[in-house]
């Protein structure tokens, strides 16, 4: 168990699990600022710890931005409908 490859693989799996579990919530419609912040923090931590590389970091941030934009657009539509 002291194998560095095992540890980095395990750390990667934990990091990806943390990120992906938050994306599941976002995709299910949770638009809370706290969840967006947690997702961003999970991405940054995973990258800073070396669990994801720069391309994965970019991919996750772009994905988060697309979700945020879609949720903001839906929010604006809801406001317009309520007027």
N, C-alpha and C positions, 0 to 999 in steps of 0.2 A: 504494500500500500504506500510505500514511500517513493514509488516511481513518479518522477516529475511529469511524465506524459499522462499518467492516470490523474494526477492532481489538476493539470491544466485542462484535461478533457472533462473532469468533474466540474471544475470551476466554469468552464464554458457552458456545460449543460445547465448548471444552476443559473448562470447569467441569462442564457436564452430563455429558460423557463420563466424567469422574472419578467423579462421583456414581453414575451409572447402572452403571458397571462394577463398583462395589462392591455395588450392589443385586443384580446378577446373581449374584455370589458368595454373598451372603446367602440369596437365594432358592434357590440350589443346595444349601443346607444348611450352609454354613460359619457356625459360631456363635462363632467366636473373639472374645475381647475386643478383640484388636488390630484385627480387621476392623470391629467396631462402632465403635471409637474413630476409625479412619480415615474411616469413612463420616460420622460426626458432624463430624469436622474438615473434610472436603470440603464439607459443607453449610454450615458456618459460614464457611469461607473464601470460598466462592462468594457468599454473601450480603454479607460484609464488603467484598468487592471490587466489588459491584454487578452481578455476573453473573446473580444471581437476585433477584427481589423478595421482599417479606415474605410474600406468599401462597405462593409457591413454597417458600420457606424453611419455612413452617408445614407445607405438604403433605409435603415430604421428611422432616421431623422426625416427623410423625404416622405416616408410612409406616414409618420406622425403628422407632418405638415398637411398632407392630403386629407387625413381624417379631420384635423382641426378645421381646415377650409370647408369641408363638406358639412361639418356640424354647424359652423358659423353661418353658412348659407341656409341651412334648414331653420336655424334660429331666426334669421332675417325674414324668411318666408312666413314663419309663424307670427312674427310681429305684424307683417303686412296683412295677413289674414284677419288678425284681431282688430285691425283699425276700421 
